[in-house]
Amino acid sequence: MGLVMGTFSMQSNKQDRTYRKDKIDDDFELSIVCHRPEGLDKLEAQTNFSKQELQVLYRGFKNECPSGVVNEDTFKQIYAQFFPHGDASTYAHYLFNAFDSAHSGSIKFEDFIMALSTLLRGSVREKLTWTFNLYDINRDGYINKEEMTDIVRAIYDMMGKYTYPALKTDTPKQHVDAFFQKMDKNRDGVVTLDEFILSCQEDENIMRSLQLFKNVI
């Protein structure tokens, strides 16, 4: 969420006159980028953002990505800014793949805004489904121990030794073993979407974390 919260900010008290002027500016600027996003009306209908919010989000996206798209290298560079004491590249790789739902190798504004809408304003099931897809690295509809271990290790690498100076190399594995003991309800060695959602809903800490960014924008 560092990229989301650090790079893009909302201004909720914009006046109508400012909005009309900005819209004219945006219409002009959209015509000169490599990728032109879908119309605001369509995105408003597809997301939980208002037209004014989408406009401000687009300005932030365009400032970071003038071409209108983000490739993986750029995404990693942006994300790394928020974790200077660790190595965020592996986690950013997994996160990029989750945002790139079309598997195109780049993230368009539409990709970004649809994911952001889910993470910030989606239902509990929508948020957990998105998170499940992040962990399901090979996209086979299941999370196995290897996939979860890869993600958890990437998170520890991203946080860095200054944040967790006493962590041992086997700590991610221990956490994954504990997660699986709880989530793999039928003990078949994989976690399904329904098992994942049920287990998360039973965990108060996870449910609190899902509400953390509810009113950010």
N, C-alpha and C positions, 0 to 999 in steps of 0.2 A: 504493500500500500504506500510505500515511500514515494514512488513515482507519482501516484495519484494525488497524494496530499501535498507533496512538496512542490510539484511543478505547476499545478493548476489551482487557482483560488477563485471563489465566487464573490460577487458584489451584489447583495440582495436588494439594495436600495437605489437602483438605477432609475432615473426619471424617464418618462416616455420620450421626451425630446432627445435625450442622449441615446436612447435605444434606436430611434429612427435614424439618427445620424450614423450610428455604428453599423446599422443594417446596410445603409448605402455603401459605407466603406467596405464592409464584408463582401457585398455583392461584387464590388470591383476587384477586391483582393482574391476572391475565389476564382476569378477568371484567369489569374496569372500563375496559379500553382499547377503542378503536374497532375495531381488528382483532385477532382472536384467532388466533395461529399454530396450525399443525397440532400434534397431540400429539407429545410428545417421543419416544415409541416409533417413530412413523412417520418423524420426522426422523432419528432415530438409524439407522434402516434405510436411509435415502436418502443419508446423508453418512458421512464418516469420523470423526465426533466421537462421544464417549460421551455418555450421558444427562447426566452431571454437567457435562461441558464445555458442552453445549448450554444447560444451565440458567444457567451463569455468563455465557455469551455473550448469552443473552436479557436478562439483567439489565442488561448494558452497553448493549445496543441500546435497551431500554426507557427507560433513564436519559436517553439522547440524544433519543429519539423516543417520548414518552409516548403518542402516539396509536396507536402500533403500526405506522406506515408513515412513509416518508421521501419527501417530494416533492423535485423537482430543486433548488429554491432552498435548502432546508435542507441537502441533500447538499453543495451548493457552499459554503455557510457553514461546515459542519463541515470539509470538505476544505481550505479556504483557511487554516485555523488552522495547518496544518503547513507552509505555504509562504508565510510573511509577506513575503518579499522579492520575490515574483513574483506573477503573475496566474494563478491555478489554475482560473479559471472555465471556460475552454474545454476543458481536459483533463478537468475534473470532469464536464462535459456528456457527453463521449464515454464516460467511465467509468460514469456513471449509466445511459446507454443499454445498456451491456454488462451491468450488474447487472439492469436491468429487462427480463428476457428475455421477459416477456409483453406488453411495450409498453403497459403500463397507465398510465404517467405517475407511478408511485410504486413504491417498493421496500418490500416486506414483509420480515419477518424470514426467511421461507422463501427468498426470492430472495437475500438477503444471505448466509445460511448455506450455501446450495448453492454459490454462487460461492466463498465463503471455503474451503469444503471442497476444492474443486478446486484453488484457488491454493496452499493450504498443504499438502494431503495427497494431491492427485491424482497420477496417473501423469504422466510427461513428456509423453506425447501429449495427455492431458487439459488440462494447463497450457498447452501450445502452441496447442491448439485454442481455448481460451478467449481467449488473447491475439490469435489470428488474428481472432476475431469482434469484438474491440475495434477492430482496424484496419479491418475490413470495414464501414465506416461505413454504406454503403447496403444492406448485407446481401444482396448479389447472389452471394455465394460466391467472390468474387475481391477481391484488394487491388490497386488501381491506384496509380500514382505520386501522383495528387492526394490520395487518401485517406491514404497514408503521409505525405505532406508535411504535411497538416493535423494529423495526430497528432504528428509530430515537432516542428512549430512550437509546438503547444500545450504540449509537454513543456518546450521551451526557455523559453517564456513563464512557465511555472509555476516553473521553477528560479530565474529572475530574474537581473538584471544583477549582483547581488552575488556570485552563485555563478559566473557565466560572464561576467566583465567584458569579455573581448576578443572575444566572438562577433560575427560579422558577420551581416548580414541574409540572406546567401545560404548560410550554413552548413547550415541544415536541408536545403536542396535538394541540397547536395553529399553529405550523408550519405544521403539517399534515393537519389540516383543510384548511390552505392556499394552500398547494400543491394540495389537492383534488379539491378545487374550480377551480383550473387552469387545472388540468389533466383530470378530469372526464367530458369529453366533452358532453356526452349524459345524464349525471346526473342519472346514474343507480346504483351508489353506489360502483362501482368497476372501476379499471383502466386496460384497456387492453394493450397489447404490443404496438399496433399502437398508442393508445392515449398517452402512456408513451413516445414513441420516438418523436412524434409530439410536445408534450409539452416541452421536453428537447431541441429540436432543435430550439424552439422559445425563449429559455432562454440563453442569452449571457454568463451569469456566468457559467452555466453548460457546455456550449460548450467550453469555455476557459479552464475549469478544465479538460476536456477530452484531451486537447492538452498538458497538463502539463508535462506528462512523455513521450511524443512522441519520443524525441531524447535522452532519458536517456541511452539506451543501443545501 
